[in-house]
Amino acid sequence: MSKTAFVFPGQGSQYVGMGRELAQNYAPAAEVFAQAAAVLGQEFVDIINNGPEDALKQTAVTQPAILTASIASLRVLESKGVKPEFVAGHSLGEYSAHVAAGTFSFQDAVKLVRERGQLMQEASPPDGAMAAILGLDSEQVRAACVKASCHGIVEVANYNCPGQVVISGQLGAVKKAIDLCKEAGAKRGILLQVSGPFHSSLMIQAGERLGEALLSVKINDPELPLIANINAEYVKTRERVTTSLIQQVSSSVRWEECIRRLAADGTTVFVEVGPGKVLAGLIKKIIPNVKVFGVEDVASLEKFLAYLEESR
């Protein structure tokens, strides 16, 4: 029997106006934006809807903004009676997955990710950097990071898909790792426009402080099978939710392993719920023979609903 996984995007998928069309056409999406305004202020929602883009790119704004747009899409799907067998999210997107699984409320989640974004910004050293390494095996990238570590901290941040690995750390060490990866045969090494060395040990303090914020939130055992970034294992208890989200800030995102695990457990349909098509592109490279959809506006929603109707 075909199983469906909802996957939720992380930082980098944002754009001005994301979720606005759904909110204009569907009451459940509009309610999410109203809840976000009640928690973080109308100015926050205005930035999502109208920009400016520079304001939306600030980590402490980007993270709750993507969460808001993602949950707006989710609530519309739920109102249509569509529910997944599994959920997962890429980095920040794991919080959207937890909302989908009933782990915590959207209102608590949007406060949490605002705090997460602020803590990550504050923890970022002036020489923090990230880079995408394209066309090289993950083991070779890891080896290059180890060799470059004499120049500073540099670690694998994201195992995104075959041939796409992101590294993170201090700029000098990251640049040295890029050079070593190119010597080993990488097609490209691209410094990313980010505000800090996310998913590296430089974020440990941010994770510890996030743990304090998590103590103030009512956390439930997930009601849906939810797979964690840190180890591609299912999170089943509220205690494990807390520890995994703390560790996630400074640990590698094992996205390729997460997708392969979901496919091995019977997922044949993946739906990227929220802005952008980043995850859809990665999934097609990891498991080419699965069906992949996105739901971020009216057209993409109708396309997915039409597929469900034809599949009955």
C-alpha positions in Angstrom: 0.0 0.0 0.0 1.2 3.5 -0.9 2.4 5.6 2.0 2.8 9.4 2.0 5.3 11.6 3.9 4.9 15.3 4.4 8.3 17.0 4.4 8.8 20.6 5.5 11.5 23.0 4.2 14.1 24.8 6.1 16.0 28.1 5.9 16.7 29.3 2.3 13.3 28.4 1.0 11.8 31.8 2.0 10.4 34.4 -0.4 8.3 37.5 0.0 4.6 36.6 -0.3 4.9 32.9 0.6 1.6 31.5 1.8 -0.3 34.6 1.0 -2.4 33.2 -1.8 -3.5 30.2 0.3 -4.4 32.6 3.2 -6.5 34.7 0.7 -8.4 31.6 -0.5 -8.6 29.3 2.5 -9.8 30.1 6.0 -7.5 27.6 7.8 -4.4 29.2 6.2 -5.7 32.7 7.1 -6.1 31.5 10.7 -2.5 30.5 10.9 -1.3 33.9 9.8 -3.7 35.5 12.3 -2.2 33.3 15.0 1.3 34.3 14.0 0.4 38.0 14.2 -1.1 37.5 17.6 2.1 35.9 18.9 4.8 37.9 17.0 3.0 41.0 15.9 1.3 42.2 12.7 4.6 43.7 11.5 6.1 40.2 11.3 3.2 39.0 9.1 3.6 42.2 7.0 7.2 41.3 6.3 6.2 37.8 5.1 3.6 39.3 2.8 5.3 42.4 1.6 9.0 42.3 2.5 11.4 43.9 2.3 13.4 40.9 1.4 16.4 42.0 3.5 14.2 41.9 6.6 12.8 38.5 5.7 16.4 37.1 5.3 17.3 37.9 9.0 17.5 34.5 10.7 15.2 35.5 13.6 12.5 36.4 11.0 13.2 33.8 8.4 12.7 30.8 10.7 9.2 31.7 12.1 8.2 33.0 8.7 8.9 29.7 6.9 7.2 27.9 9.8 4.1 30.1 9.4 3.9 29.5 5.6 4.5 25.8 6.0 1.7 25.3 8.6 -0.7 27.4 6.5 -0.2 24.9 3.7 -0.5 22.0 6.2 -3.8 23.3 7.7 -5.4 23.6 4.2 -4.4 20.0 3.5 -5.8 18.8 6.8 -9.0 20.7 6.0 -9.3 18.6 2.8 -8.9 15.4 4.8 -5.3 14.7 3.7 -3.1 13.2 6.3 0.4 11.6 6.0 1.7 8.4 7.3 5.1 10.0 8.1 6.5 13.5 8.7 10.0 15.0 8.5 11.6 18.4 8.1 14.9 19.8 7.0 16.6 21.6 9.9 14.1 24.3 10.8 11.5 22.3 9.0 11.6 19.7 11.8 9.6 22.1 13.9 6.9 22.2 11.3 6.9 18.4 11.3 6.4 18.4 15.1 3.4 20.8 14.7 2.0 18.3 12.1 2.6 15.5 14.6 0.9 17.3 17.4 4.1 17.5 19.5 3.5 21.1 20.3 1.1 23.9 19.2 1.8 26.2 16.3 1.7 29.2 18.7 4.4 27.6 20.8 6.4 26.6 17.8 6.5 30.0 16.3 7.8 31.5 19.6 10.4 28.7 19.8 11.8 29.2 16.3 12.0 32.9 16.8 14.1 32.2 19.9 16.1 29.6 17.9 16.9 32.1 15.2 17.9 34.7 17.7 20.1 32.3 19.6 21.8 31.1 16.4 22.5 34.7 15.3 23.9 35.6 18.7 26.2 32.4 18.8 27.6 33.1 15.3 31.3 34.2 15.3 32.3 37.0 13.0 34.2 34.5 10.8 31.4 31.9 10.6 30.8 30.4 7.1 29.1 27.6 5.2 29.7 26.2 1.8 28.1 23.7 -0.6 30.4 21.0 -2.0 29.0 19.6 -5.3 30.0 16.4 -7.1 32.0 14.7 -4.3 31.3 11.7 -2.1 30.4 12.5 1.4 33.2 10.5 2.9 35.7 12.5 0.8 34.1 15.8 2.0 34.4 14.5 5.6 38.0 13.7 5.1 38.7 17.1 3.7 37.1 18.7 6.7 39.3 16.6 9.0 42.4 17.7 7.1 41.4 21.3 7.0 40.7 21.4 10.8 44.2 22.6 11.5 43.1 25.9 10.1 40.0 26.1 12.4 36.7 24.5 12.9 35.1 23.0 9.8 32.5 20.2 9.8 29.8 18.6 7.7 26.5 20.4 8.3 24.1 18.8 5.8 24.2 15.5 3.9 21.6 16.7 1.4 21.7 14.2 -1.4 24.3 12.3 -3.4 26.9 14.8 -4.6 25.6 17.7 -2.5 27.2 18.2 1.0 27.2 21.4 3.0 30.1 22.2 5.3 30.2 24.7 8.1 32.7 26.4 10.5 35.2 29.2 10.5 35.9 30.9 7.2 39.6 30.1 6.9 39.0 26.4 7.6 36.0 26.3 5.3 38.0 27.9 2.4 40.8 25.3 3.0 38.2 22.5 3.0 36.8 23.8 -0.3 40.3 23.8 -1.9 40.9 20.2 -0.6 37.5 19.1 -2.0 38.3 20.5 -5.4 41.7 18.7 -5.4 39.8 15.5 -4.6 37.5 16.0 -7.6 34.6 18.2 -6.5 32.9 20.0 -9.3 32.3 23.1 -7.3 32.7 24.6 -3.8 30.3 27.5 -3.2 30.4 29.8 -0.2 26.8 30.3 0.9 25.1 33.6 1.9 24.3 32.8 5.5 24.5 34.6 8.8 26.4 31.9 10.7 28.0 28.4 10.8 24.8 26.5 11.4 24.9 22.8 12.3 28.4 22.9 13.5 30.0 22.6 17.0 30.1 26.5 17.0 26.3 26.3 17.7 26.5 24.1 20.9 25.9 27.1 23.2 22.8 28.1 21.1 21.5 24.6 21.5 22.0 24.6 25.2 20.1 27.9 25.6 17.4 26.6 23.3 16.9 23.8 25.8 15.9 26.4 28.4 13.2 27.7 26.0 12.0 24.2 25.3 11.3 23.8 29.1 8.6 26.5 28.9 6.7 24.7 26.2 4.1 21.9 26.6 5.5 19.0 24.6 3.6 15.8 23.8 4.6 12.5 22.4 4.4 12.7 18.6 1.2 11.3 17.2 2.7 10.6 13.8 6.0 8.8 13.0 8.5 11.6 12.8 12.1 11.1 11.7 14.9 13.2 13.2 17.6 15.0 11.3 20.4 14.0 13.8 20.2 10.2 13.2 17.4 9.4 10.8 15.6 7.6 13.6 12.0 8.0 14.7 11.3 10.3 17.7 8.7 8.6 19.8 8.7 10.4 23.2 8.5 14.0 24.4 11.8 13.5 26.3 13.5 12.5 23.1 11.9 15.4 21.2 13.7 17.9 23.6 17.1 16.2 23.4 17.0 15.8 19.6 16.0 19.5 19.0 18.8 20.6 21.3 21.4 18.4 19.5 20.0 19.3 16.0 21.3 22.9 16.3 25.0 21.8 16.3 24.7 18.4 14.6 24.7 17.3 10.9 21.4 17.2 9.1 21.3 13.7 7.7 18.7 14.4 5.1 19.7 11.7 2.6 19.5 9.1 5.3 16.1 10.4 6.4 14.6 10.1 3.0 16.1 6.6 2.4 14.7 5.5 5.7 11.2 6.8 4.8 11.4 5.1 1.4 12.5 1.8 3.0 9.5 2.0 5.4 7.1 2.2 2.5 6.9 5.9 1.5 6.2 6.2 -2.2 4.7 9.8 -2.2 6.6 12.8 -0.8 4.8 16.1 -0.4 6.9 19.2 0.3 4.5 21.3 2.5 5.5 24.9 2.5 7.6 27.4 0.4 9.9 26.5 -2.4 11.0 23.3 -4.2 14.4 22.6 -2.5 13.4 19.4 -0.8 11.5 18.1 -3.9 14.7 18.5 -5.9 16.8 16.7 -3.3 14.3 13.8 -3.0 14.3 13.2 -6.7 18.1 12.9 -6.6 18.0 10.5 -3.6 15.1 8.2 -4.7 14.3 8.9 -8.4 11.4 6.6 -8.7 9.1 8.1 -6.0 6.3 10.6 -6.6 7.1 14.1 -5.4 4.7 17.0 -5.0 4.7 20.5 -3.4 2.0 22.4 -1.8 2.6 26.1 -1.4 -0.1 27.9 -3.4 -3.5 27.3 -5.0 -2.1 25.7 -8.2 0.2 23.3 -6.5 -2.5 22.4 -4.0 -5.0 21.6 -6.8 -2.4 19.5 -8.6 -1.8 17.3 -5.6 -5.5 17.0 -4.8 -6.2 16.0 -8.4 -3.5 13.3 -8.1 -5.2 12.0 -4.9 -8.6 11.9 -6.7 -7.2 10.0 -9.7 -5.4 7.5 -7.3 -8.6 6.4 -5.6 
